[in-house]
Amino acid sequence: MRNDFKKAVLVKSFLFLLIVFWGGYNSTVMNTSGNGRFLTDIGNILFLIFSIIYTCNAFLLIKLKNLGRLTYLPLVLLFVFLGFVSELFNPMQIKQDYFYLFIFYVISPLFFIMQGIVLMMLMLKSVQENFH
């Protein structure tokens, strides 16, 4: 069960990185006009900080550290919250190309499913016993 948990965290982390790369790609492609709007957009900065913390959490989960287990659910909730809040205040202009279709319709749903699987595994007693 321990190896399955680590594999699930790795897959979830890989999917998260694909979403982050797509977001960066989309921001770069859509902000070519130089309108200066990015100077007031703190959503990208918050998401950058969140991405670093989320990646560190994945590392803690793989190393089976208790801090990773305790902070996982709040980070998942924060991910959803940041996504909705940033869209409300500063709607993202999206280039709807093949990369978008792949990320939006395949990777993103898989990512949310993997988050749920990791959360479910964290609730299992056999996985919880491995954390120190």
TORLUM-812900 format. One record per residue: y negated, x negated, z negated of N, C-alpha, C in turn; residue in three letters; residue number from 1. Coordinates in pm, 1 decimal, m for minus. Each point is the difference from the previous one (the first is absolute). Layout:
N
<pt <Y, X, Z>, <Y, X, Z>, <Y, X, Z>, ala, NUM>,
...
//
This chain:
132
<pt <119.0, m82.6, 0.0>, <m119.0, 82.6, 0.0>, <m125.8, m87.4, 0.0>, met, 1>,
<pt <10.8, m114.2, m65.2>, <m114.4, m91.9, m9.1>, <m43.7, m49.8, 137.7>, arg, 2>,
<pt <96.8, m36.9, 82.4>, <m31.3, m48.3, 135.0>, <m54.7, 112.4, 87.9>, asn, 3>,
<pt <54.1, 120.1, m16.6>, <m51.6, 113.7, 76.4>, <m145.2, 28.8, m37.4>, asp, 4>,
<pt <m32.9, m12.7, m127.4>, <m136.7, 21.6, m44.7>, <m93.4, m103.5, 62.7>, phe, 5>,
<pt <41.6, m124.9, m1.9>, <m83.7, m105.5, 58.8>, <m18.9, 20.4, 150.0>, lys, 6>,
<pt <105.3, 42.9, 69.3>, <m11.4, 28.0, 143.6>, <m96.5, 115.8, 25.3>, lys, 7>,
<pt <6.9, 102.4, m82.9>, <m90.3, 114.5, 15.3>, <m145.2, m43.0, m20.3>, ala, 8>,
<pt <m24.8, m86.7, m97.9>, <m136.4, m49.3, m24.2>, <m46.6, m84.5, 118.1>, val, 9>,
<pt <86.7, m81.4, 55.5>, <m37.3, m81.9, 116.1>, <m31.8, 86.6, 122.3>, leu, 10>,
<pt <80.5, 101.5, 24.2>, <m25.1, 88.4, 114.2>, <m131.7, 74.0, m20.2>, val, 11>,
<pt <m23.5, 51.7, m121.3>, <m123.4, 69.9, m31.0>, <m119.8, m92.4, 19.0>, lys, 12>,
<pt <12.2, m123.2, m41.9>, <m108.8, m96.4, 12.5>, <m28.1, m33.3, 146.4>, ser, 13>,
<pt <105.2, m13.9, 79.3>, <m17.2, m27.2, 142.9>, <m71.3, 116.1, 68.5>, phe, 14>,
<pt <39.5, 122.4, m32.2>, <m65.5, 117.3, 58.0>, <m146.3, 7.4, m42.2>, leu, 15>,
<pt <m27.4, m34.3, m125.4>, <m138.0, m1.5, m48.9>, <m83.2, m102.3, 77.5>, phe, 16>,
<pt <56.1, m117.1, 23.7>, <m72.8, m102.4, 75.2>, <m27.6, 44.3, 144.0>, leu, 17>,
<pt <93.4, 71.4, 60.9>, <m25.2, 52.4, 134.3>, <m116.3, 98.5, m1.1>, leu, 18>,
<pt <m6.5, 85.0, m102.1>, <m109.6, 95.7, m10.8>, <m132.2, m72.4, m21.8>, ile, 19>,
<pt <1.2, m104.1, m83.8>, <m122.2, m77.7, m25.1>, <m45.3, m70.5, 127.8>, val, 20>,
<pt <92.9, m59.6, 73.7>, <m36.6, m65.9, 125.5>, <m55.9, 100.4, 100.7>, phe, 21>,
<pt <59.2, 119.6, 5.3>, <m52.1, 101.9, 89.7>, <m142.0, 38.9, m40.2>, trp, 22>,
<pt <m24.0, 15.9, m130.5>, <m134.6, 33.6, m47.3>, <m100.3, m107.5, 36.9>, gly, 23>,
<pt <37.5, m125.5, m16.1>, <m89.0, m109.6, 38.8>, <m22.9, m4.6, 149.5>, gly, 24>,
<pt <105.1, 19.6, 74.8>, <m11.5, 3.5, 146.6>, <m92.4, 113.1, 42.6>, tyr, 25>,
<pt <20.3, 117.9, m59.1>, <m80.9, 115.2, 37.1>, <m146.4, m20.6, m37.9>, asn, 26>,
<pt <m25.6, m57.1, m118.0>, <m138.0, m26.4, m41.4>, <m66.8, m99.4, 94.0>, ser, 27>,
<pt <73.5, m99.0, 44.0>, <m54.7, m100.5, 91.2>, <m30.0, 60.9, 136.7>, thr, 28>,
<pt <91.5, 80.0, 51.1>, <m17.1, 59.4, 132.7>, <m112.4, 102.7, 0.0>, val, 29>,
<pt <m9.8, 80.4, m103.9>, <m97.7, 109.5, m1.4>, <m138.9, m43.8, m45.2>, met, 30>,
<pt <m15.4, m114.0, m65.7>, <m130.8, m46.2, m47.1>, <m59.8, m106.7, 90.0>, asn, 31>,
<pt <17.4, 13.6, 129.0>, <m55.7, m99.2, 92.6>, <m145.3, 28.8, 35.2>, thr, 32>,
<pt <m52.9, 114.7, m43.9>, <m137.8, 35.0, 36.8>, <m103.0, m74.5, m82.5>, ser, 33>,
<pt <38.4, m53.3, m115.8>, <m92.0, m75.1, m83.1>, <m107.8, 86.2, m63.1>, gly, 34>,
<pt <36.4, 120.8, m41.0>, <m99.5, 90.1, m55.8>, <m33.0, m29.6, m145.4>, asn, 35>,
<pt <67.3, m93.0, m61.1>, <m32.1, m40.0, m136.9>, <52.0, 95.6, m105.2>, gly, 36>,
<pt <75.9, 99.7, 39.1>, <51.9, 96.5, m96.1>, <98.5, m62.3, m97.1>, arg, 37>,
<pt <66.1, m106.6, 42.4>, <100.3, m62.4, m85.0>, <m61.6, m64.4, m124.0>, phe, 38>,
<pt <m129.6, m25.6, 1.4>, <m64.3, m59.9, m117.2>, <m1.9, 95.3, m118.8>, leu, 39>,
<pt <m5.4, 129.6, 26.3>, <m2.8, 98.1, m108.1>, <137.0, 59.3, m26.5>, thr, 40>,
<pt <98.7, m38.9, 75.0>, <133.7, 56.0, m15.1>, <78.3, m80.1, m103.2>, asp, 41>,
<pt <5.5, 50.7, m122.5>, <75.7, m70.4, m103.2>, <148.0, 36.9, 4.0>, ile, 42>,
<pt <34.9, 98.4, 84.3>, <139.7, 39.7, 11.7>, <89.0, m113.3, 48.0>, gly, 43>,
<pt <m47.8, m78.4, 96.6>, <78.9, m112.2, 49.7>, <17.2, m107.0, m107.8>, asn, 44>,
<pt <m104.7, m23.4, m77.6>, <8.6, m99.1, m107.5>, <96.0, 47.0, m108.1>, ile, 45>,
<pt <m10.5, 128.1, m37.6>, <92.2, 55.0, m100.0>, <143.9, m6.3, 48.7>, leu, 46>,
<pt <20.2, 31.3, 128.3>, <135.9, m3.4, 52.5>, <53.0, m142.5, 8.4>, phe, 47>,
<pt <m86.9, m96.7, 26.7>, <41.6, m139.8, 0.0>, <46.7, m41.8, m139.0>, leu, 48>,
<pt <m78.5, 33.0, m100.3>, <37.1, m32.6, m138.8>, <128.6, 72.1, m38.0>, ile, 49>,
<pt <8.8, 127.9, 36.8>, <120.8, 76.1, m28.8>, <121.6, m62.0, 68.4>, phe, 50>,
<pt <m15.7, m41.9, 125.2>, <112.6, m58.7, 74.1>, <52.0, m126.0, m67.1>, ser, 51>,
<pt <m90.5, m80.7, m51.6>, <41.6, m121.6, m70.6>, <76.8, 36.5, m126.5>, ile, 52>,
<pt <m51.9, 95.5, m75.7>, <66.2, 42.7, m124.1>, <135.2, 63.9, 31.0>, ile, 53>,
<pt <5.9, 81.3, 105.6>, <124.6, 67.2, 38.1>, <105.6, m101.5, 42.6>, tyr, 54>,
<pt <m42.7, m102.9, 71.5>, <92.7, m105.6, 41.3>, <49.2, m79.5, m120.6>, thr, 55>,
<pt <m88.8, m27.7, m94.3>, <40.8, m68.2, m122.9>, <99.0, 85.9, m78.8>, cys, 56>,
<pt <m21.6, 130.9, 0.7>, <92.5, 89.8, m68.0>, <138.3, m6.9, 64.4>, asn, 57>,
<pt <5.8, m7.6, 133.4>, <128.9, m12.4, 68.2>, <69.9, m129.1, m41.2>, ala, 58>,
<pt <m76.4, m107.7, m13.2>, <57.0, m126.3, m45.6>, <57.0, 14.7, m141.4>, phe, 59>,
<pt <m74.0, 66.6, m88.7>, <48.5, 21.8, m137.2>, <125.3, 86.7, m1.3>, leu, 60>,
<pt <6.3, 98.1, 88.8>, <119.5, 83.6, 7.5>, <120.5, m79.8, 47.9>, leu, 61>,
<pt <m21.4, m86.1, 98.9>, <111.1, m81.3, 49.4>, <47.9, m97.2, m107.2>, ile, 62>,
<pt <m93.0, m52.1, m79.0>, <35.5, m91.2, m109.1>, <48.6, 74.7, m124.3>, lys, 63>,
<pt <3.9, 134.3, 9.7>, <47.3, 86.8, m108.2>, <m80.2, m18.0, m128.6>, leu, 64>,
<pt <m130.3, m11.0, 14.7>, <m89.5, m9.8, m115.1>, <m39.4, 140.8, m44.3>, lys, 65>,
<pt <m7.1, 20.9, m129.7>, <m29.8, 131.3, m55.9>, <m140.2, 47.6, 40.2>, asn, 66>,
<pt <m95.3, m91.6, 13.1>, <m135.1, 36.9, 40.7>, <0.8, 68.3, 136.7>, leu, 67>,
<pt <82.6, m46.8, 91.3>, <11.6, 62.1, 131.5>, <53.6, 141.3, m9.1>, gly, 68>,
<pt <96.4, 20.8, m85.9>, <57.8, 133.6, m18.7>, <m102.5, 95.7, m59.5>, arg, 69>,
<pt <m77.5, m47.7, m95.0>, <m97.0, 86.2, m68.5>, <m121.7, 33.8, 86.8>, leu, 70>,
<pt <m36.3, m87.5, 91.5>, <m119.8, 22.8, 80.9>, <29.2, 61.1, 136.8>, thr, 71>,
<pt <125.7, 19.6, 33.6>, <33.7, 49.2, 133.9>, <m51.3, 141.5, 24.9>, tyr, 72>,
<pt <31.5, 93.8, m86.2>, <m43.2, 138.7, 20.8>, <m152.0, 13.3, 3.2>, leu, 73>,
<pt <m74.8, m63.6, m92.0>, <m146.1, 9.0, 12.2>, <m52.5, m56.2, 132.5>, pro, 74>,
<pt <62.1, m103.8, 52.1>, <m43.8, m55.9, 128.0>, <30.6, 94.5, 116.6>, leu, 75>,
<pt <113.6, 67.2, m6.0>, <32.8, 97.6, 104.6>, <m103.0, 113.2, m1.5>, val, 76>,
<pt <m31.9, 50.2, m118.6>, <m100.0, 106.6, m11.8>, <m137.5, m47.9, 44.3>, leu, 77>,
<pt <m33.2, m123.5, m33.4>, <m128.0, m57.1, 41.7>, <m6.9, m15.3, 151.8>, leu, 78>,
<pt <110.7, m33.7, 63.1>, <5.7, m11.3, 145.8>, <m35.9, 133.3, 65.2>, phe, 79>,
<pt <60.1, 106.7, m49.3>, <m27.9, 133.2, 54.4>, <m145.2, 37.8, m26.8>, val, 80>,
<pt <m48.1, m24.9, m121.7>, <m136.7, 33.0, m37.9>, <m101.3, m75.8, 86.1>, phe, 81>,
<pt <20.3, m130.1, 16.4>, <m92.4, m79.9, 81.9>, <m2.1, 48.1, 144.6>, leu, 82>,
<pt <115.3, 38.1, 50.1>, <7.2, 49.4, 137.3>, <m81.6, 126.3, 19.1>, gly, 83>,
<pt <12.4, 94.2, m92.4>, <m74.4, 124.9, 12.4>, <m148.7, m19.2, m24.9>, phe, 84>,
<pt <m35.2, m77.8, m100.6>, <m140.9, m19.7, m32.4>, <m72.0, m74.6, 111.2>, val, 85>,
<pt <63.0, m103.8, 54.4>, <m66.9, m75.3, 106.5>, <m18.1, 85.5, 125.1>, ser, 86>,
<pt <94.2, 89.2, 28.1>, <m14.5, 88.7, 115.4>, <m108.8, 103.9, m21.9>, glu, 87>,
<pt <m18.2, 44.5, m123.3>, <m105.3, 97.8, m28.4>, <m138.8, m60.0, 16.8>, leu, 88>,
<pt <m19.4, m120.5, m51.6>, <m132.3, m61.6, 2.9>, <m31.2, m72.5, 130.4>, phe, 89>,
<pt <101.9, m55.5, 62.3>, <m22.3, m77.3, 121.4>, <120.0, 18.2, 93.4>, asn, 90>,
<pt <1.7, 109.2, 76.4>, <114.4, 26.1, 87.5>, <23.6, m114.9, 98.6>, pro, 91>,
<pt <124.9, m36.6, 12.2>, <38.0, m112.3, 84.7>, <6.5, 44.2, 145.9>, met, 92>,
<pt <m62.2, m76.6, 84.7>, <9.7, 23.6, 142.8>, <127.1, m69.0, 47.8>, gln, 93>,
<pt <88.2, 76.1, 59.7>, <132.3, m52.7, 34.7>, <16.1, m5.5, 151.1>, ile, 94>,
<pt <41.6, m117.2, 45.5>, <36.6, m15.0, 141.1>, <144.7, 46.0, 12.9>, lys, 95>,
<pt <21.8, 106.3, 74.3>, <133.8, 57.4, 10.2>, <77.0, m64.9, 115.2>, gln, 96>,
<pt <54.0, m116.9, m29.5>, <81.3, m71.7, 97.0>, <145.8, 4.2, m46.2>, asp, 97>,
<pt <85.3, m77.1, 66.4>, <141.8, 0.4, m35.8>, <24.6, m56.3, m139.6>, tyr, 98>,
<pt <m80.0, m97.0, m40.5>, <11.8, m56.8, m134.4>, <m27.4, 108.6, m104.8>, phe, 99>,
<pt <m101.8, 81.8, 25.1>, <m32.2, 111.9, m89.6>, <117.2, 97.1, m7.9>, tyr, 100>,
<pt <54.4, 38.6, 115.7>, <110.5, 95.8, 1.5>, <119.6, m52.4, m77.9>, leu, 101>,
<pt <31.3, m127.3, 18.4>, <112.7, m60.4, m70.0>, <m23.4, m4.4, m150.7>, phe, 102>,
<pt <m119.1, m42.6, m41.2>, <m30.5, m9.9, m142.8>, <m9.4, 138.5, m62.8>, ile, 103>,
<pt <m71.4, 90.8, 63.3>, <m27.0, 130.3, m59.4>, <123.6, 88.8, m6.3>, phe, 104>,
<pt <81.5, m1.5, 104.7>, <113.8, 91.7, 6.0>, <133.4, m60.5, m40.5>, tyr, 105>,
<pt <9.7, m131.6, m9.6>, <126.7, m63.0, m37.5>, <m15.0, m79.3, m129.8>, val, 106>,
<pt <m88.8, m97.7, m0.1>, <m10.2, m92.5, m112.6>, <m54.0, 67.5, m125.7>, ile, 107>,
<pt <m107.3, 76.9, 13.6>, <m61.5, 62.5, m117.1>, <95.2, 95.3, m72.7>, ser, 108>,
<pt <69.6, 89.9, 70.2>, <96.7, 84.3, m71.8>, <112.2, m80.9, m64.2>, pro, 109>,
<pt <48.4, m102.9, 70.3>, <103.9, m85.9, m58.2>, <m51.0, m70.7, m125.7>, leu, 110>,
<pt <m126.6, m41.5, 3.6>, <m59.3, m66.5, m115.6>, <m2.3, 93.5, m121.5>, phe, 111>,
<pt <m42.2, 123.2, 20.3>, <m3.8, 94.1, m111.9>, <139.7, 33.3, m50.4>, phe, 112>,
<pt <96.7, 7.8, 89.9>, <138.8, 21.9, m41.6>, <49.3, m118.6, m81.6>, ile, 113>,
<pt <m30.1, m121.4, 44.5>, <44.0, m119.6, m72.4>, <m68.2, m9.7, m136.7>, met, 114>,
<pt <m126.2, 41.3, m8.7>, <m65.3, 2.8, m131.1>, <75.7, 93.2, m93.6>, gln, 115>,
<pt <40.3, 114.0, 50.6>, <76.5, 94.7, m81.2>, <135.6, m55.0, m39.7>, gly, 116>,
<pt <65.3, m69.6, 91.0>, <130.4, m59.2, m31.2>, <m14.6, m105.9, m108.7>, ile, 117>,
<pt <m101.6, m85.5, 12.6>, <m22.5, m103.1, m101.7>, <m31.4, 66.0, m133.9>, val, 118>,
<pt <m82.6, 102.6, 0.1>, <m32.6, 70.5, m124.1>, <124.2, 63.4, m61.2>, leu, 119>,
<pt <83.5, 61.0, 83.0>, <123.7, 59.3, m49.3>, <92.5, m106.1, m59.3>, met, 120>,
<pt <7.5, m114.3, 68.1>, <85.4, m107.3, m50.7>, <m53.4, m55.6, m131.9>, met, 121>,
<pt <m132.0, m1.5, m15.5>, <m58.0, m47.1, m125.9>, <35.4, 91.9, m116.6>, leu, 122>,
<pt <31.4, 124.6, 29.2>, <37.4, 94.8, m104.6>, <147.2, m13.2, m40.3>, met, 123>,
<pt <79.6, m65.5, 82.9>, <142.5, m15.0, m29.9>, <21.7, m99.2, m113.6>, leu, 124>,
<pt <86.0, 35.1, m88.7>, <28.6, m85.1, m116.0>, <59.9, m134.3, 43.5>, lys, 125>,
<pt <82.9, 1.2, 104.4>, <62.9, m124.6, 45.0>, <m102.3, m98.4, 55.6>, ser, 126>,
<pt <m110.4, 48.8, 54.6>, <m105.9, m88.6, 50.4>, <m91.7, m40.3, m115.4>, val, 127>,
<pt <m33.2, 92.9, m87.5>, <m89.0, m29.7, m112.7>, <56.6, m109.8, m89.6>, gln, 128>,
<pt <128.3, m8.8, m12.0>, <63.1, m101.7, m86.2>, <m23.3, m140.8, 52.2>, glu, 129>,
<pt <m30.5, m16.0, 128.7>, <m21.8, m133.1, 56.5>, <m137.9, m55.3, m23.3>, asn, 130>,
<pt <m94.9, 84.6, m40.3>, <m136.9, m44.5, m20.3>, <m14.3, m69.3, m133.8>, phe, 131>,
<pt <m82.6, m105.5, m0.2>, <m25.6, m74.2, m124.8>, <m145.4, m25.4, m18.2>, his, 132>,
//
